[in-house]
Amino acid sequence: MINVGIIVNERCQASSVYSAVDLIIAANFALKHYLNEDKPLFSYQLIGISSKAQAYNGHVLSGLTKIQECDRPDLVILPGAFESVLSSAHAKKLIANLAPIQTMLRTWHNAGTVIASVCTGNFLLASARVAKGRALTCHWASEDTARQLFPTSTFDTQKLLIDHGDIVSAGGAMAVSQMLLYLIARFHSRELALATGKIMLVELNLEQQSRFSIFKPEKKHADLLVSKLQTHIEALYQSDPNLPGFAAKAGIGLKQLSRRFKKSTGETPLSYLQKFRVEQVKMGLESRIKPINNLIWDVGYEDPSSFRRLFKRHTGLTLQEYRSRFSVSP
């Protein structure tokens, strides 16, 4: 039997905790009733710094085993430690409050415990220095925060799950369901994972999480020229924003303008334009009104093949796959 410890901390994501518990229970049920094995695969306990903790949604989780008093788990689940949309300064303070958890994670990991983290739980993994330079993922909305907090670490937010053997890293809070199914397959069998997923109506789907991302341009900066260029690009995305002409009119070199733009927004003017166009097409696909090629032409691309490659690179899906998955109408 695999002893699982699920970490529960102040401001954690309760949905991650309960989803992990429910899938563990479902796996044990499926193992007995569908695979005819008498012994359960998992035991579990909720572990915290104290005996209870309040999640960020206000729900209080009680009956926790204090981390200093529990036996070393075979597998540790790190749910979301806090919201994925917090600033780096706020996240840093919350991480500092969880130092006892980080210390124990290092101890357990060195003794052979496998650690699986999801969403901002990956920040605890990185802060505990357990990853040792290996890539992690997290929710796509946390990417900038992750890079600010851990500038020497690699966060690949396109991937839904990364498995290094001793550590497993997954994306947003509800990706805990896919991660648990993956762990069930890894520790037992794909057959059990599929049976568990069928019981809980969860697919064993490890496609890129980039299909869920929303391009939200950074506009909270003090560079007025960059702000003007953002407005310029967004107003003329359907044609040609003429970036060299904008730079010449502003009396600045295009390379210098691009460096300022990158510093303020995290994007080059060209990547900003591309992502803005992709976002407009995504919204068009979701409404399922216009033919796909018309949507491509509407955002200023004359070559549908070129845009299709761009779209697949950004979302991990073809345009038709995206429409089939996210369209509001049948």
N, C-alpha and C positions, 0 to 999 in steps of 0.2 A: 504494500500500500504506500502511496506517495503522500507524504505529509505536506500540505500546502499552507503557507502563511500569507494572509491577505492584509497588507498594511493599511491602517485607517488612521488618518491624521486630521487635525483641525483644518477645516476648509476643504477637505477632500471632495471628490465627486462621488456622491452616494450611488449614483446610477452605475458607475464602474464597479463599485464594491458589490452591489446586489446582483448585477449581471454575472459577475464571476462566481458568486455563491450559487446562483440558480443553475448555471451551466455545469458546475461541479456536481450538484445534486442530480441533474438530468443525465449526466454521463454515467454516474453510478447506477441510476435506474435503467438506462438503456443497456448497460453491461449485463445486468441481471436478466432483464425481460426479453431482450432481443438477441444477445450473444450467449445467453445461458451460462454466465459465469457467476458463481456465488459470492466471491469476495469483491468488495468495492475497489475501484481504482484509486480513489482519493479520500483522504480525510482532510479537514480544513479547520483553521482557527483564524479569528480576526485579531490582529495584533496592533497595539497602539502605544504611545508614550504613557498614557494614563488609561483608566478603565472605560473612558467614554470620550467621544469627540463629536463636534458639531460640523456637519458638512456645510459647504457654501450655500446650499439651498435652505439651510436652517434646520434640517433634520438631524436629530441626535442619534448617533450610533453608540450603543452601550454594550456591556458584556465583553469588553475587549481584554485580551490577555496582555499584560504589560510586557513590553519588549525585553526588559531586563530579566524577566522571569520565565520566558518560554523556551522550550527546547528548539534547537536549530531545525528549521524546516528543510525539506528536500527541494522545495520550489517556493519561491516568494513571488507574489503578485503585487506589483506597485500600481494601483489605480491612479487616475488623475489626482495630483496632489492639491491642485487648485485650478481656477478657471484658466482657460487657454488664452484669454484676451487681456490679461493683466500686463501692465508696463514692466519693463525689466527691473526698474527700481523697486516696485512693489513685490515682484516675484523674488527678488534677491532677499528681501526682508523675511518673506515667508520661508524660503529655503533655509535661512540661518536658524530659524526656530525649530527646524527639524534635524538638527545636528545629531541627537541621539540615534535617530533612525539611520542616518548615513554611516555612523560609526559601526552599528550592528550589521548593516549591509556589507561593509568591507570584511568584517569578521566572518560572517556566514559565507560570503562568496569565496574567501580564501580557504574555507573548510570544505568547499564543494557544493554549496547551494547554487542552484540555477535561479537567476533573477529575471523575471519577465515584467516589463514596465509598459505603461500605456499613457499617452497624452503627456501632461506635465509631470507624471511620474518619472519620465525620462530625464527631467531636470535633476531629480534626486539621484538618479543613476550617474549622471555626469558629474554632479557635485561631489558624490561619494568616491569619485575617481575609480570606479569599477570598470568603466568601458575601456580604459587604457588606450585611447587614441582610435578606437574603432567607431565606425559610423553608427549613429542612432537616428531614429525618426521621432516625430512628434506631430501634433495637430498642425495643419498647414498655416493656421492663423497665428501660431506661436513661433514661426520661423525666425522673424526678426528678433524677437525676444531671446530666443535660443542663441543666436549668433552674438548678441550683445553680452549675454551672461557668460557664454563659453566660447570666446573668440578662437581658441585653439582646437576646439572640437568640431567634428563634422556632423551636421544634421541634414539628412536627406529626407525632406518632407514630401517628396513625390511618392515614396514607397509607403505602403500600408504596414509592412512588417519586415524586420531584418532579424535574422537568426545567426548569432555567432557561436551557438552551442551552449556556452555558459551564461550568456545573456541574450534575451529576446526583447526587441523593441517594437512597439506598435504605435499607430497614429492616434487619432482623436478618442475621446472617452468611450464612445460606443464601439470602437474597434476592439474593445476588450472581448466582445463576443467572437469575432474572427480569431483573435489571439488564443482564446481558450479552446476553440475547436482545433486550431493548429497544434496546441500543446497536447490535446487529447490524442490527436493522430500521432504526434511524435512519441508520447509516452506509452501509447497502446497500439492503436491502429487507425487507419483511414476509415475503416468500416464503422468503428465506434464513433468517430467524429461525425460521420455522415448521419448515423442514427440519432446522435444527440442533436445535431442541427435540425433534423426533421421534426423531432419532438418540440424544439423551441422555435421552429420556423426561422432559423438563421442559416444563411448559406455559408459554406466554406469557400469564401471568395477573397482572394488575396491580391486583387487588382490594385493598381496604383491609386492612392488617395487623391491624386491631383484632379481626378474627375469631379471631386466635390468642391474644389477651391473656388473662391470668388476674388476677382481682382479688385482690391480696394486701394487705390493710389494713396501714397503718403502725401498729405497736404498740410500737416502741422509742422511747418518749417518757416524760417524767417527770410528766405531768399525770394524777393518779389519778382525778380526776372524769371526764376524757375517756375513760380506760380503762373506768370503770364504765359510761359511756354506750355505748361500743362493745360491751361484754358485754350490755348491756340490749337494744340493737338486734338483735344476733345471736341472742339468745334469743327475741325476740318478733317476728321478721321475718314470721312467717306470719299475724300478726294486725295489731294497731296498737301500735307502741311508745309512743305517747302522749308525744311529746317535750315538749309544754308541761307535762304532769303531772310528768315527770322533772325538768324545770328548777325547777318550783315546790317539789317535795320537796327538791331540793338547795339551795334558797334563793338562786337565781340567775336573772336574766332570760334568756329564751330567746335573744334576740339576742346577749347576752354569751356564753352557753354555745356558740352556733353559731360565734362568732369564735374562742373557745378551741379548739373542735373542729377548725375549719378550719386553725388554726395548727399543731396537733399532727399531724393526719392528712392534710392536703391536700384534704380533702373537707368539705362541709357535712354535717350529720346526715342530711338528706334524700338527697343524692347517695350517701352511704355506704349508706343503706338500699336505694336503687335498685340500686346496683352489687352489693350482697350478694344481693339477690333475683335479679338477672340471672344471677349465678354459680351459684345453686342450680338455676335452670331449665336452664342450660347442662349441668350435670352430669346432670340428668334426661333431657335430650335425647340425651346421649351413651350412655345405657343403653338407650334405645329401649323402654321398658316402658310408661309411661303415655301416654295421649292428651295432645296439646299443651295443650288447654284445662284439663285436670286439673292439669297442672304449673303453669299460671298461677294457678289458684285456690289451689293448695297454698302459694304464697308470699304470699298475702294480697291479690291483685288480683281484684276482682269484675268488672272490665271487661276482657275479653281484648283488645279492640281497642286500648285504651290501652297495655297492656303490650307488644303486638306492635310498636307504634310506638317504645316505649322500647327494646326489644330490638334493633330494626333500627338505631336511632341509636347504640347502644353497640357493636354487632358488625359492622355493615355488611351483615348477612344477615337474611333472614326466619327465623323459627323452623324452618320446614320445610327451608329451605336448610341451616341449621346442622345439623339432625338428619341430613340426607342426607350431609353432608360428614364429620361427626365421630362418627356412631353406631358403636358397636363391633360391631353385628350387622347383617346384610343386611336 
